[in-house]
Amino acid sequence: MLLEYAPGMSIDIRTCKEDEFAAGISPIWQYFSEEPKEEIVENFRRILPAGRINAAFDGDQVVGSASAYSFRMTIPGGPVPTAGITLVGVRPTHRRQGILSKLMKQLLEGAHEHGEPIAALWVAEETIYGRFGCGICSINGEIRIDRAHTHYRKHWEQALVARQVESKEALDSFRSVYEQVAPRSPGMLSRTRDWWEIRQLFDDPSARHGAGPLQRVLFEREGKPAGYALYSHHTEFVEGRSNSTLEVREAIGVDTAATAEVWRYLFDIDLIAQIHAEYMPIDHPLFFMLAEPRRLRLRAQDGIWLRLVDVEAALRARSFAAGEQLVLDVMDSFCPWNESCYRIEEGEVSRASGEADLRLDVRELASVFMGAFSFSQLHRAGLIEELRPGGIACADRLFATPVAPWCPEMF
């Protein structure tokens, strides 16, 4: 794809070849005040095929790029193929030339060709991605609680055995826990063995930001993995007393009882003044387990964003409440193959003709798709048009989910 951006000059936008990998992922790094070390580049090679890197070439120089991992992400209804949008950036020398729009168009067309009905991403700037049809679809929680206020409302029997493990053992045991939880938790992503090795369990000293080594703790129930915790100590003493923080990277249990024990272990670690975790589901059971939930000092912000690459396929993969019928008129100027009316009836989805109940842009459909937000919320914000009285209420019932979507990691 050639993009004219100045008289007599053009930008070539295409997927990268294998020997262009390092250059292909380079444009974004300057915005984060670093150059990727050779080890980092090689790690990316293990989880990101060069053919999923869309790059803008000005001659031999890569001036912009947008890439996509191949995931399976859980939606209400089960895991579906997903393009994990990442490493998006354009060099300042080439901004405002339409390069990013072309990159995103090629990336989404590629996801469509790969049979990925949805794409997911974390956004650095919200105003950038809305114009490409992406919508916020989850709320991410951050907690910081003083250890003195971590007592539970009720007593949980100690049924798990905790032990510290090395990365090699964690690779299999932690994966078995995660793979029990992810298929039933909207927003969670599939993780390959390589992903576990270099993203979850890899401990890069240069990325610790003052904290100590990564600790890996396995929790077993009757000899079988039932939970795990990844954390590090950020040690500080003030006037002879500990003001240290336990930085929790990830803490997961296979069920409520296991989750309670994993967090009880973290709360009870000695010489810790406070516990901090950035990526928490907004409906985490801790909010009702704790006697003083206000002490969590919850800070909520947008989590993952969603782009419906193939609206019909995405709706067909989703589960819906029974006994409802709805017709959605979906607008999508960026991916026009999606523009249509869609009928949802008794769990079946089909293209429809005739009168619709609601009219909305694909961005708004992305926001309600996972169940974090309701049609009513977006309607009150003036973002959805109700064409039939009762259509909004019907849509809310149809798309309701019991569990809030949550992605436990940034990618």
C-alpha positions, 0 to 999 in steps of 0.5 A: 500500500502506497500512501502519498504524504508530500509532493513527489514522496510516498510511504510504503505500508506493508507487513514486515519480513523476518530480517526487518523485525527489529526495525519494524517494532522500533517506532514506539520505543522512543516514547518510552525513553528507551531503546530495546535491548537485543534480548528484548527484541529476541523475546518479542520474536518468540511471541510476535510473528514478523508477518503480524507487524504492519510497518510504514517505510519511508525509503529504508526507514521504518517511520511507523508500525502497528502489530498484533499478537494472535490470542484467544480471548474469553468473551461471554460465551467462551474463548475466540480468536483475537488480535492483540493490538500492540507496539503502535507508534509513528515517529514525530517526523511523520505524524499527521500524515495519515500513516496511523490510519493506514496502519490500523486499516491494514492491521484490522483487514489482516485480523479479518483475513486471519479469522479473528472476529475481535481485536483488543488493546490497551490505549495510551491515549483514548482520543486516538483509537475511538476513530478506528471503532475501538471502545472501552470495554472493561474497568481496571482496578488498582489497590493499595492497602495497609497491612494492618487493615487486611482482616477478613469478615469471615474465617477461611479454613486453611486448605492449601499448602504454599511453597516457593518455586523456581521458574521451571516448575512455575511454568507448568503449575501456574499455567494449569491454574490459569488455564482453569480460570481463563476460559470462564473469565471474560477478558482473559487471554490465552498464554503460550509457553513462550508467553509464560517464560518471557512475559509472566515469569521472566525477571529482568533486573532492569525492569524492577524499578527499585523492587527485589527479585520476582517471587513465585509461590504455588498453592496446592490443594491435595497435591494439585495446583489451586493458585499462585502468586507473583510478587516482589518486595519494594523494601524501605525503612523509615526511622527503623520501621518498615515502610516496605511495599509488596508489589503483586504482579498477579495472584489467582486462585481456581475458586473463591476459597483458593483466592481467599487463601492466596490473598491471605498469604500475601497480606500476612507476609512479614516486614510489609507495610502495604500491599499494591496491585495494579491489575485487578478485576473491578468485581474482585471478591476481596471487596466483600471478603475484607472487613474494611473494603474502603481500605483498599483505596481502589482506583478505577480506570479504563482497562482493555479496549475492544474492536469488533473486526467482524460484527456478525462472527463476534455476535455469533460467538457470544452468549445471550440471555434467553427469551429476548429478540433485538435488531441492531443497526450498526454503523462502521465507516472504518470497516464498512463490511460490518455496516448492517442490521443484525437480528439476535433471537433465541441465541441466534444471530443473522443479518436482518432487513427492515426496522431496527430497535437500536442504532449505534456505532461499532465503537459503542457496540464494542463497549457493551459487548463484554458486559462491563457497560450497559446500553442504558449508560451509553444511551444516557450519554447520547451515544445510542439511538433507541428506535423502538420504545423498550429497545434499550431495556431489552438490549440490557437484558440480552447482553447482561453478564454475571462477571465483569470482564478483566484482563490481568496484564498489559500487552 
